[in-house]
Amino acid sequence: MWSNFFVQQDEEGRIGVAGAGQGGGLGGMKGGRGQRRTHKMSDSQEGKIKLAFFVSIIGVTLTVLGVGTEFWVELAQPKNFSGNQTCQLAHYGLWKGCIRTLWVADIDPERTSCGPAELPGGKSTSRLPPCYKSNCTYFKFFTSGENAVIFKKTTNKNLNLAAAIMALLSLTMMVMGSICIAMSLSKGVQFFLKPASFCFILSGVLVLLSILIFHQSVLALLSSNHAIPLHHELSWSVACVGSAGATLIIGGFLFVILSLPFSPWQKCLPHKNSAT
């Protein structure tokens, strides 16, 4: 009766009183396993995990900000291409593109192309043309599968779709990694740190791949028609997403380090009571 009582207590994760003989040895061994299962991380370790998670959250925030904006690339006509007082530029991202018309007088004299897209109206705001404001439209890659035409140049929908899919997969991996960290902190165990590190590192790699594929899509757009010369440059959204990818990879490696044993070299050191 007493041996059954001890075994029941040990299965619930508590340490039972060691009995005599074979029953006592079995109870002590099971009690040790129960104690390991209920081991909680220290406050110091939990603080380090929260700090690494904060680094990863910065990467997640930058990714969401960059993916949701349409300032990935700017395509600008030469400043005097139209031969009048206005010039046009386009800027777009993964989901939509915008075309703006600016006054040449508002552009920096040292700049040969139209832009930048953030150019304010300045003193000539009162005489702006109706099309000065951004004319933005969502791409039809994801609905009817149509290519977009920007300054008589045709986009490559396959590359644009690939870049968007990479970005969405990256966001999915970020959500999975965040869930793993939340479970690790709530349960007080380190088991979920390794899958979280994999998710964040993979999300950072996918973000960087999305930038590379998007740049290839821009080059494909420019090469589709050489009749209109365009100056192109990657804008601040790409810088934001690139920083996010690097931050996510750093955060993932921090979780890899935190998932390792605290002091693996202590296994080689003799115990203090080995002399006795």
C-alpha positions as CSV (number, residue, x, y, z in Angstrom):
1,M,0.0,0.0,0.0
2,W,2.8,2.4,0.9
3,S,4.8,1.6,-2.2
4,N,1.7,2.4,-4.4
5,F,1.3,5.7,-2.5
6,F,4.9,6.7,-3.2
7,V,4.7,5.8,-6.9
8,Q,1.5,7.9,-7.3
9,Q,3.2,10.9,-5.6
10,D,6.2,10.6,-7.9
11,E,4.2,10.4,-11.1
12,E,2.6,13.8,-10.2
13,G,6.1,15.3,-10.2
14,R,6.9,15.3,-6.4
15,I,9.8,13.7,-4.7
16,G,8.7,10.7,-2.6
17,V,10.4,9.4,0.5
18,A,12.7,6.6,-0.5
19,G,11.5,3.3,0.8
20,A,13.6,0.3,1.7
21,G,14.7,-2.4,-0.7
22,Q,13.8,-2.5,-4.4
23,G,10.6,-0.4,-4.0
24,G,12.6,2.5,-2.5
25,G,15.1,2.5,-5.3
26,L,12.3,2.6,-7.9
27,G,10.6,5.4,-6.1
28,G,13.8,7.5,-5.9
29,M,14.5,7.1,-9.6
30,K,11.0,8.1,-10.6
31,G,11.1,11.0,-8.2
32,G,14.3,12.3,-9.9
33,R,12.6,12.2,-13.3
34,G,9.6,14.1,-11.9
35,Q,11.9,16.7,-10.4
36,R,13.6,17.3,-13.8
37,R,10.2,17.7,-15.5
38,T,9.2,20.4,-13.1
39,H,12.5,22.4,-13.4
40,K,11.8,26.0,-13.9
41,M,14.2,28.6,-15.5
42,S,15.8,31.2,-13.3
43,D,14.8,34.8,-13.3
44,S,18.1,35.7,-14.9
45,Q,17.5,33.3,-17.8
46,E,14.0,34.5,-18.2
47,G,15.3,38.1,-18.4
48,K,17.8,37.2,-21.1
49,I,15.0,35.5,-23.1
50,K,12.8,38.6,-22.8
51,L,15.7,40.8,-24.0
52,A,16.4,38.6,-27.0
53,F,12.6,38.6,-27.7
54,F,12.7,42.4,-27.6
55,V,15.4,42.4,-30.3
56,S,13.3,40.0,-32.4
57,I,10.2,42.2,-31.9
58,I,12.1,45.1,-33.4
59,G,12.8,43.1,-36.5
60,V,9.1,42.1,-36.7
61,T,8.0,45.7,-36.4
62,L,10.4,46.9,-39.1
63,T,9.3,44.1,-41.4
64,V,5.6,44.9,-41.0
65,L,6.3,48.6,-41.6
66,G,8.4,47.9,-44.7
67,V,6.1,45.3,-46.2
68,G,3.0,47.5,-45.8
69,T,4.5,50.6,-47.5
70,E,4.9,51.3,-51.2
71,F,8.3,53.0,-51.1
72,W,10.4,50.0,-52.1
73,V,11.7,51.6,-55.3
74,E,11.4,55.0,-57.1
75,L,11.3,55.3,-60.9
76,A,11.9,58.8,-62.0
77,Q,11.9,60.4,-65.5
78,P,14.6,62.9,-66.4
79,K,13.7,66.2,-65.1
80,N,13.3,67.8,-68.5
81,F,11.9,64.8,-70.3
82,S,8.4,66.2,-70.9
83,G,9.8,69.5,-72.0
84,N,7.4,71.5,-69.8
85,Q,7.3,72.6,-66.2
86,T,6.3,69.2,-64.7
87,C,7.9,65.8,-64.5
88,Q,6.7,62.4,-63.3
89,L,8.0,59.7,-61.0
90,A,6.6,56.4,-59.7
91,H,7.1,54.5,-56.5
92,Y,5.8,51.1,-55.6
93,G,6.1,48.2,-53.3
94,L,4.8,44.7,-53.1
95,W,1.1,45.5,-53.2
96,K,0.5,48.8,-55.0
97,G,2.2,51.6,-57.0
98,C,1.8,55.4,-57.1
99,I,2.5,58.0,-59.8
100,R,3.2,61.6,-58.9
101,T,3.6,64.7,-61.0
102,L,6.0,67.4,-59.6
103,W,7.0,70.9,-60.6
104,V,10.5,71.0,-62.0
105,A,11.0,74.3,-60.1
106,D,10.6,72.5,-56.8
107,I,13.3,69.9,-57.6
108,D,16.9,70.4,-56.5
109,P,18.8,72.0,-59.4
110,E,21.6,69.5,-59.0
111,R,19.3,66.6,-59.4
112,T,18.9,65.4,-63.0
113,S,15.9,63.2,-62.4
114,C,12.4,63.9,-61.1
115,G,11.9,63.5,-57.4
116,P,12.2,62.6,-54.7
117,A,8.8,61.2,-53.9
118,E,8.8,62.9,-50.4
119,L,9.2,66.3,-52.1
120,P,6.8,68.8,-50.5
121,G,4.9,71.4,-52.5
122,G,7.0,74.3,-51.1
123,K,6.1,77.8,-52.3
124,S,4.3,76.5,-55.4
125,T,1.7,74.5,-53.4
126,S,-1.1,76.9,-54.5
127,R,-0.4,76.3,-58.2
128,L,0.0,72.5,-58.1
129,P,-1.8,70.6,-60.9
130,P,-4.6,68.3,-59.9
131,C,-2.4,65.3,-60.5
132,Y,0.2,66.4,-58.0
133,K,-1.2,64.1,-55.4
134,S,-0.2,60.5,-55.6
135,N,-2.4,58.4,-57.9
136,C,-2.1,55.0,-56.3
137,T,-3.6,51.7,-57.5
138,Y,-3.2,48.2,-56.2
139,F,-1.6,45.6,-58.4
140,K,-3.8,43.0,-60.0
141,F,-1.2,40.3,-59.7
142,F,-3.2,38.6,-56.9
143,T,-6.7,39.0,-58.4
144,S,-6.9,38.8,-62.2
145,G,-3.2,38.0,-62.7
146,E,-2.6,41.1,-64.9
147,N,0.8,42.7,-65.2
148,A,1.1,46.4,-64.3
149,V,2.3,49.0,-66.8
150,I,4.4,51.8,-65.4
151,F,5.7,54.5,-67.8
152,K,5.0,52.0,-70.7
153,K,7.1,49.4,-69.0
154,T,5.6,46.1,-68.1
155,T,6.3,44.3,-64.8
156,N,7.1,40.7,-64.4
157,K,4.3,39.3,-62.3
158,N,6.1,36.1,-61.5
159,L,8.9,37.9,-59.8
160,N,6.6,40.3,-58.0
161,L,4.5,37.4,-56.8
162,A,7.5,35.5,-55.6
163,A,8.7,38.6,-53.6
164,A,5.3,39.0,-52.0
165,I,5.0,35.3,-51.1
166,M,8.5,35.4,-49.5
167,A,7.4,38.4,-47.4
168,L,4.2,36.6,-46.3
169,L,6.1,33.4,-45.4
170,S,8.5,35.5,-43.4
171,L,5.6,37.1,-41.4
172,T,4.2,33.6,-40.8
173,M,7.5,32.4,-39.4
174,M,7.7,35.4,-37.2
175,V,4.2,34.6,-35.7
176,M,5.3,31.0,-35.1
177,G,8.5,32.1,-33.4
178,S,6.6,34.6,-31.2
179,I,4.2,31.8,-30.2
180,C,7.1,29.6,-29.2
181,I,8.7,32.3,-27.1
182,A,5.4,33.0,-25.4
183,M,5.0,29.3,-24.5
184,S,8.6,29.1,-23.3
185,L,8.0,32.1,-20.9
186,S,4.6,30.9,-19.7
187,K,5.8,27.3,-19.1
188,G,9.2,28.3,-17.8
189,V,11.1,25.8,-20.0
190,Q,13.8,26.2,-22.6
191,F,12.4,23.5,-24.9
192,F,10.7,26.1,-27.2
193,L,13.8,28.2,-27.7
194,K,15.3,26.1,-30.5
195,P,12.1,26.1,-32.7
196,A,11.8,29.8,-32.0
197,S,15.4,30.4,-33.1
198,F,14.7,28.4,-36.3
199,C,11.6,30.4,-37.0
200,F,13.3,33.8,-36.5
201,I,16.4,33.0,-38.5
202,L,14.3,31.6,-41.4
203,S,12.1,34.6,-41.3
204,G,15.1,36.9,-41.6
205,V,16.5,34.9,-44.5
206,L,13.1,35.0,-46.3
207,V,13.0,38.8,-45.8
208,L,16.4,39.2,-47.4
209,L,15.4,36.9,-50.3
210,S,12.3,39.0,-50.8
211,I,14.4,42.1,-51.3
212,L,16.7,40.3,-53.8
213,I,13.7,39.0,-55.8
214,F,12.1,42.4,-55.8
215,H,15.2,44.0,-57.1
216,Q,15.3,41.4,-60.0
217,S,11.7,42.4,-60.7
218,V,12.7,46.0,-61.0
219,L,15.5,45.2,-63.4
220,A,13.0,43.1,-65.4
221,L,10.6,46.1,-65.5
222,L,13.3,48.5,-66.8
223,S,14.5,46.1,-69.5
224,S,11.0,45.6,-70.8
225,N,11.0,48.8,-72.8
226,H,14.0,51.1,-73.4
227,A,12.0,53.9,-75.1
228,I,11.7,55.9,-71.9
229,P,14.8,56.4,-69.8
230,L,14.2,56.0,-66.1
231,H,16.4,56.5,-63.1
232,H,15.7,54.0,-60.4
233,E,16.7,53.7,-56.8
234,L,15.7,51.5,-53.9
235,S,13.9,53.6,-51.3
236,W,13.6,53.7,-47.5
237,S,11.2,50.7,-47.3
238,V,13.9,48.4,-48.6
239,A,16.4,49.8,-46.0
240,C,13.8,49.2,-43.3
241,V,13.1,45.6,-44.5
242,G,16.8,44.8,-44.9
243,S,17.5,46.0,-41.3
244,A,14.6,43.9,-40.1
245,G,16.1,40.8,-41.8
246,A,19.5,41.3,-40.1
247,T,17.8,42.0,-36.7
248,L,15.7,38.8,-37.0
249,I,18.7,36.7,-37.7
250,I,20.6,38.2,-34.8
251,G,17.6,37.5,-32.5
252,G,17.4,33.9,-33.8
253,F,21.1,33.3,-32.9
254,L,20.5,34.8,-29.5
255,F,17.9,32.2,-28.9
256,V,20.3,29.5,-30.1
257,I,22.8,30.7,-27.5
258,L,20.2,30.8,-24.7
259,S,19.0,27.3,-25.5
260,L,22.5,25.9,-24.8
261,P,23.4,24.6,-21.3
262,F,24.4,27.3,-18.9
263,S,27.8,25.9,-18.1
264,P,28.7,22.9,-20.2
265,W,32.3,22.9,-19.1
266,Q,31.2,22.1,-15.5
267,K,30.6,18.5,-16.4
268,C,34.4,18.1,-16.7
269,L,35.1,19.6,-13.3
270,P,35.3,17.3,-10.2
271,H,32.5,17.5,-7.6
272,K,33.3,19.2,-4.4
273,N,32.5,16.1,-2.3
274,S,34.5,13.8,-4.6
275,A,37.3,13.7,-2.0
276,T,34.9,12.3,0.7
